[in-house]
Amino acid sequence: MAKARRGPYSKGIARRAEILRVALEAYQASGRQGPSLKCIADHAGLTEAGVLHYFGSKDELLVEVLVARDREYAEKYDLTTAEGTWALLAHTAQTPGLVKLFVDMTAAAADPAHPAHAFMQRRTSAILDLIARRYGPGKEWEARVLLAAAEGLQIRWLRDPSTDVIGDLQRLTVALGLETGSPEPL
């Protein structure tokens, strides 16, 4: 008779959530390079191996940080409106460590075996759906171009902080016929 596998204990679930909270805060407060695993472990009161025990690998932890970030942003910003989206983008300029993490995981997601692959596929689908709902049916191409521009501008911003991500995206929405007029900068 095979032994039934035990599920996670509430203390383990709580500890994992605490590590994730600490990691997200560390990325929010960090500069462009982001915090080290050692830094996260120290703030969580664990060793690096202890942190990885709860996540399986560093990459899985990093993907979960992005999942937590997206969940937090969805609660804080109304992404069904242009104003909410621009406010979110303005906020991201205050968290370069998270932007760098996102860019790194986007590149890593090119490998179907990487933990970021499935996350990025789901995220891309959700964002394209959100854009389509905002601007109406038949705007799939425009949605893809807008998303690609947003991702590319984040990379450029990491290399050159004077890049006007929001202004460039606002001008692009006008050029694509998604919005009219000249949007006010934030």
C-alpha positions in Angstrom: 0.0 0.0 0.0 1.4 3.3 -1.0 1.7 6.0 1.5 -0.4 9.1 0.9 1.7 12.2 0.3 1.3 14.8 2.9 0.3 18.3 1.9 2.0 21.5 3.0 1.6 22.5 6.5 0.1 25.9 7.5 3.4 27.0 9.0 5.3 26.1 5.8 2.7 28.0 3.8 3.0 31.0 6.1 6.8 30.9 6.0 6.8 30.7 2.2 4.4 33.7 2.0 6.7 35.6 4.4 9.8 34.9 2.3 7.9 36.0 -0.8 6.8 39.3 1.0 10.5 39.9 2.0 11.7 39.2 -1.5 9.1 41.5 -3.1 10.0 44.3 -0.7 13.7 43.8 -1.4 13.2 44.1 -5.1 10.9 47.1 -4.7 13.6 48.9 -2.6 16.6 47.8 -4.7 18.4 49.5 -7.5 18.8 48.3 -11.0 20.7 45.1 -10.0 18.1 43.8 -7.5 18.9 42.1 -4.3 21.0 39.0 -4.0 19.5 35.7 -2.8 21.7 36.1 0.3 20.1 39.5 1.0 16.6 38.0 0.7 17.6 35.1 3.0 19.2 37.4 5.6 16.0 39.5 5.7 13.9 36.4 6.0 16.1 35.0 8.8 17.1 32.0 6.8 20.1 30.7 4.8 20.0 30.7 1.0 19.3 26.9 1.1 16.5 27.6 3.5 14.9 30.0 1.1 15.2 27.6 -1.8 13.7 24.9 0.3 10.4 26.7 0.0 10.6 27.5 -3.7 12.6 24.7 -5.3 15.0 27.0 -7.1 16.0 30.6 -7.3 14.2 31.0 -10.7 11.0 29.7 -9.2 11.3 32.3 -6.4 11.9 35.1 -8.9 8.8 34.1 -10.9 6.8 34.1 -7.7 8.1 37.6 -6.9 6.7 38.7 -10.3 3.4 36.9 -9.7 3.1 38.7 -6.3 4.0 42.0 -7.9 1.3 41.6 -10.6 -1.2 40.7 -7.9 -0.3 43.7 -5.9 -0.5 46.0 -8.9 -3.9 44.6 -10.0 -5.3 45.4 -6.5 -3.8 48.9 -6.5 -4.3 50.1 -10.0 -7.4 50.0 -12.2 -5.8 48.6 -15.4 -9.0 48.7 -17.3 -8.5 52.5 -17.6 -5.7 54.5 -19.3 -5.3 56.5 -16.1 -4.7 53.4 -14.0 -2.2 52.0 -16.6 -0.2 55.3 -16.8 -0.2 55.5 -13.0 1.2 51.9 -12.8 3.9 52.7 -15.4 4.8 55.8 -13.4 5.1 53.6 -10.3 7.4 51.1 -12.0 9.9 53.9 -12.6 10.3 53.9 -8.8 11.2 50.2 -8.7 14.1 49.6 -11.1 15.0 46.3 -9.4 11.6 44.9 -10.3 11.8 46.2 -13.9 15.2 44.5 -14.2 13.8 41.2 -12.7 11.0 41.4 -15.2 13.3 41.9 -18.2 15.6 39.1 -17.0 12.7 36.7 -16.6 11.2 37.8 -20.0 14.5 36.7 -21.6 14.7 33.5 -19.6 11.2 32.6 -20.6 12.3 32.0 -24.2 13.3 28.6 -22.9 10.1 26.5 -22.6 11.7 24.5 -19.7 12.3 27.7 -17.6 9.9 28.4 -14.8 9.2 31.9 -16.3 7.9 30.5 -19.6 4.4 29.5 -18.5 4.1 32.7 -16.3 5.0 34.9 -19.2 2.6 33.2 -21.6 -0.3 33.6 -19.1 0.7 37.2 -18.4 1.0 38.1 -22.1 -2.4 36.6 -22.8 -4.0 38.5 -19.9 -2.4 41.8 -21.0 -3.5 41.4 -24.6 -7.0 40.5 -23.4 -7.0 43.6 -21.2 -5.9 45.9 -24.1 -8.5 44.3 -26.4 -11.3 44.9 -23.9 -10.2 48.5 -23.4 -9.9 49.4 -27.1 -12.4 47.0 -28.6 -12.4 44.0 -30.9 -10.2 43.9 -34.0 -7.2 45.5 -32.3 -5.0 42.4 -31.8 -2.2 43.7 -33.9 -2.2 47.1 -32.1 -2.3 45.3 -28.7 0.8 43.2 -29.6 2.7 46.2 -30.9 1.8 48.2 -27.8 2.9 45.4 -25.5 6.1 44.8 -27.4 6.9 48.6 -27.2 6.2 48.6 -23.5 8.6 45.7 -22.9 11.2 47.2 -25.2 11.0 50.6 -23.7 11.6 49.1 -20.2 14.8 47.5 -21.5 15.9 50.9 -23.0 15.0 52.7 -19.7 17.3 50.3 -17.8 20.1 51.3 -20.1 19.1 55.0 -20.3 17.0 56.3 -17.4 16.1 59.4 -19.4 13.9 57.3 -21.7 10.3 58.6 -21.5 8.5 55.3 -21.3 5.1 56.7 -20.5 5.4 59.6 -23.0 6.5 57.3 -25.8 3.7 54.8 -25.0 1.1 57.5 -24.9 2.3 58.8 -28.3 2.2 55.3 -29.6 -1.4 54.8 -28.5 -2.3 57.9 -30.5 -0.2 56.8 -33.5 -1.9 53.4 -33.5 -5.3 55.1 -33.4 -6.1 53.7 -30.0 -6.4 57.1 -28.4 -7.0 60.5 -29.8 -5.4 63.8 -29.2 -2.2 64.6 -27.3 -2.2 62.9 -23.9 -1.1 64.9 -20.9 2.1 63.7 -19.4 1.9 62.4 -15.8 
